[in-house]
Amino acid sequence: MGCDVIIVGGGASGLMAAAALAGQGYRVALLEKQSRVGRKLLSTGNGRCNLTHRGARASDYHGGRQAVQAALKRWPPKRIEAAFGALGVPCVADGEGRVYPMSRQAASVLDALRLACDERGVDTLTDFEVAALARRDGGFEARAADGRTIRGRCALVCAGGLAAPRLGGSGSGYVLLKGFGHVITPRFPAIAALITPPGPVRGLKGIRAEGSITLLVDGEPQRTEKGELLFAESGVSGIAAMQLARGVNEALAEGRRCAVRLELTEAPVDLAARARNLPKRPLDDFLNGIVPKRLGQTLVKAAGLDLSRQAATLTAAELMRLRDILTGWSLPVTGTQGFDQAQVTAGGASLRDFDTRTLRSLRCPGLYAAGEVLDVDGDCGGYNLQWAWSSAMIAAEGIVEALGNGH
Ligand SMILES: Cc1cc2nc3c(=O)[nH]c(=O)nc-3n(C[C@H](O)[C@H](O)[C@H](O)COP(=O)(O)OP(=O)(O)OC[C@H]3O[C@@H](n4cnc5c(N)ncnc54)[C@H](O)[C@@H]3O)c2cc1C
């Protein structure tokens, strides 16, 4: 079978590019290794799909920022929102600028893309894991593990990254691009829970608290995030904590020491006044109401205080120690969760090997790439899907330019 464009990977970027190219009359073969396209999309934004962020800027991304800048300029969030509107999915934003489908259902986003691909005649082949991609007769040949082959004039690699293998994450996109001489930068999990020694957080699994978290590298504050913190078996999760994973992995790879400082009060609390008002309160319950009870007990213990004492017995120095823990509890960080649990991959195919205007490979004519397989990762909040959609559109436009209108 011959087509104009072979797209490897039916995830966010592959579906978007396929719909765009088929909409312009190109014959597209969309090859997906799983039995369904877009499985990861269904899990995004806790099933609601935070599909872009209205305030996205290149500084919200890491890796090939120049390419991000070009993509945001041509396909800014409002144009992406309009594109989804045209596909039948009106979008709404929350107070922070995070954009969701009006239905608040990730399935709506996937359905819209899938239906657009079907309506426009995309040839979607599932259970087709591309094991090899090679130049053949001036075009490309994709070969599946079972020996099936597909030929096309151009190839677009949208195979994603290593994050969330249960939803399709794999390293095969890197292998395919490496085969054409592309440089792959070191990859590590970004947006993942932080791992601390189990001792300090023991017993806090599942407890949530509002506050802020600061990453300290060799004792120096690097980045602070506010929001809900979720304690885990041996670490801290929640969006605020997960945003720091990239910085942790970078610092640990350089052999530097990491810790986080947690501020667990949303507003100033006068503990001395509290002790005067509640003199008989055992320390067991002293912080209950400011933070969840079990967390309060852990903080009292972390301040070196006996839970059975009464509030009235606290000295000024002890109250100060407790306040310092409540507003700046430090925990060493030994790592982050791995790719299994991570939301996105930092690193990937270097943008130095691509024309950032078209995402055309500078190593092999007719080859393109988009999405997470490239060395771009964004913060949590819709930035990664914004990159997936906008890079897919840039690559699709690049392919149209290369193939011309006489297809
Ligand atoms: C749990 C979770 C929640 C997330 N929530 C958000 C969110 O709310 N907002 C946000 O912006 N980002 C979110 N992300 C990140 C976002 O989903 C990804 O960055 C985005 O999907 C990347 O798009 P992609 O097309 O590059 O890769 P993917 O969407 O991962 O698609 C790649 C596809 O290629 C297929 N594939 C891989 N190798 C081959 C091969 N050799 N042959 C054929 N097919 C292949 C895979 O099966 C997969 O379907 C989340 C990620 C996770 C894991």
The ligand as an SDF file (V2000), in Angstrom:
LIG
                    3D

 53 58  0  0  0  0  0  0  0  0999 V2000
   -1.5270   10.2850   33.4550 C   0  0  0  0  0  0  0  0  0  0  0  0
   -1.1600   11.4220   32.5330 C   0  0  0  0  0  0  0  0  0  0  0  0
   -1.8620   12.6090   32.5880 C   0  0  0  0  0  0  0  0  0  0  0  0
   -1.5090   13.6800   31.7600 C   0  0  0  0  0  0  0  0  0  0  0  0
   -2.2650   14.8230   31.7970 N   0  0  0  0  0  0  0  0  0  0  0  0
   -1.9470   15.8630   30.9930 C   0  0  0  0  0  0  0  0  0  0  0  0
   -2.7690   17.0250   30.9510 C   0  0  0  0  0  0  0  0  0  0  0  0
   -3.8390   17.0880   31.5790 O   0  0  0  0  0  0  0  0  0  0  0  0
   -2.3720   18.0580   30.1610 N   0  0  0  0  0  0  0  0  0  0  0  0
   -1.2120   18.0030   29.4060 C   0  0  0  0  0  0  0  0  0  0  0  0
   -0.9020   18.9740   28.7330 O   0  0  0  0  0  0  0  0  0  0  0  0
   -0.4640   16.8770   29.3720 N   0  0  0  0  0  0  0  0  0  0  0  0
   -0.8070   15.8150   30.1240 C   0  0  0  0  0  0  0  0  0  0  0  0
   -0.0450   14.6670   30.0780 N   0  0  0  0  0  0  0  0  0  0  0  0
    1.0750   14.5860   29.1030 C   0  0  0  0  0  0  0  0  0  0  0  0
    0.5170   14.3360   27.6790 C   0  0  0  0  0  0  0  0  0  0  0  0
   -0.4530   13.3250   27.7140 O   0  0  0  0  0  0  0  0  0  0  0  0
    1.6480   13.9500   26.7130 C   0  0  0  0  0  0  0  0  0  0  0  0
    2.6810   14.8890   26.7690 O   0  0  0  0  0  0  0  0  0  0  0  0
    1.1170   13.8380   25.2750 C   0  0  0  0  0  0  0  0  0  0  0  0
    0.1310   12.8260   25.1840 O   0  0  0  0  0  0  0  0  0  0  0  0
    2.2380   13.5600   24.2970 C   0  0  0  0  0  0  0  0  0  0  0  0
    1.6770   13.3870   23.0170 O   0  0  0  0  0  0  0  0  0  0  0  0
    2.4220   12.4910   21.9300 P   0  0  0  0  0  0  0  0  0  0  0  0
    1.5230   12.4040   20.7650 O   0  0  0  0  0  0  0  0  0  0  0  0
    3.8040   12.9910   21.7270 O   0  0  0  0  0  0  0  0  0  0  0  0
    2.5720   11.0630   22.6220 O   0  0  0  0  0  0  0  0  0  0  0  0
    1.4500   10.0470   23.0950 P   0  0  0  0  0  0  0  0  0  0  0  0
    0.1810   10.7500   23.3470 O   0  0  0  0  0  0  0  0  0  0  0  0
    2.0860    9.2630   24.1890 O   0  0  0  0  0  0  0  0  0  0  0  0
    1.2370    9.1180   21.8250 O   0  0  0  0  0  0  0  0  0  0  0  0
    2.2510    8.2850   21.3210 C   0  0  0  0  0  0  0  0  0  0  0  0
    1.5570    7.0970   20.6680 C   0  0  0  0  0  0  0  0  0  0  0  0
    2.5050    6.3680   19.8920 O   0  0  0  0  0  0  0  0  0  0  0  0
    2.2730    4.9820   20.0610 C   0  0  0  0  0  0  0  0  0  0  0  0
    3.5370    4.3190   19.7050 N   0  0  0  0  0  0  0  0  0  0  0  0
    4.7060    4.3600   20.3830 C   0  0  0  0  0  0  0  0  0  0  0  0
    5.6480    3.6700   19.7130 N   0  0  0  0  0  0  0  0  0  0  0  0
    5.0510    3.1740   18.5860 C   0  0  0  0  0  0  0  0  0  0  0  0
    5.5050    2.3680   17.5090 C   0  0  0  0  0  0  0  0  0  0  0  0
    6.7680    1.9340   17.4190 N   0  0  0  0  0  0  0  0  0  0  0  0
    4.6240    2.0450   16.5280 N   0  0  0  0  0  0  0  0  0  0  0  0
    3.3240    2.4700   16.5840 C   0  0  0  0  0  0  0  0  0  0  0  0
    2.8370    3.2310   17.6100 N   0  0  0  0  0  0  0  0  0  0  0  0
    3.7030    3.5920   18.5870 C   0  0  0  0  0  0  0  0  0  0  0  0
    1.8470    4.8750   21.5100 C   0  0  0  0  0  0  0  0  0  0  0  0
    1.1440    3.6910   21.7610 O   0  0  0  0  0  0  0  0  0  0  0  0
    0.9920    6.1260   21.6820 C   0  0  0  0  0  0  0  0  0  0  0  0
   -0.3640    5.8940   21.3930 O   0  0  0  0  0  0  0  0  0  0  0  0
   -0.3960   13.5700   30.8780 C   0  0  0  0  0  0  0  0  0  0  0  0
    0.3110   12.3690   30.8230 C   0  0  0  0  0  0  0  0  0  0  0  0
   -0.0560   11.2970   31.6370 C   0  0  0  0  0  0  0  0  0  0  0  0
    0.7020   10.0120   31.5460 C   0  0  0  0  0  0  0  0  0  0  0  0
  1  2  1  0
  2  3  1  0
  2 52  2  0
  3  4  2  0
  4  5  1  0
  4 50  1  0
  5  6  2  0
  6  7  1  0
  6 13  1  0
  7  8  2  0
  7  9  1  0
  9 10  1  0
 10 11  2  0
 10 12  1  0
 12 13  2  0
 13 14  1  0
 14 15  1  0
 14 50  1  0
 15 16  1  0
 16 17  1  0
 16 18  1  0
 18 19  1  0
 18 20  1  0
 20 21  1  0
 20 22  1  0
 22 23  1  0
 23 24  1  0
 24 25  2  0
 24 26  1  0
 24 27  1  0
 27 28  1  0
 28 29  2  0
 28 30  1  0
 28 31  1  0
 31 32  1  0
 32 33  1  0
 33 34  1  0
 33 48  1  0
 34 35  1  0
 35 36  1  0
 35 46  1  0
 36 37  1  0
 36 45  1  0
 37 38  2  0
 38 39  1  0
 39 40  1  0
 39 45  2  0
 40 41  1  0
 40 42  2  0
 42 43  1  0
 43 44  2  0
 44 45  1  0
 46 47  1  0
 46 48  1  0
 48 49  1  0
 50 51  2  0
 51 52  1  0
 52 53  1  0
M  END
$$$$
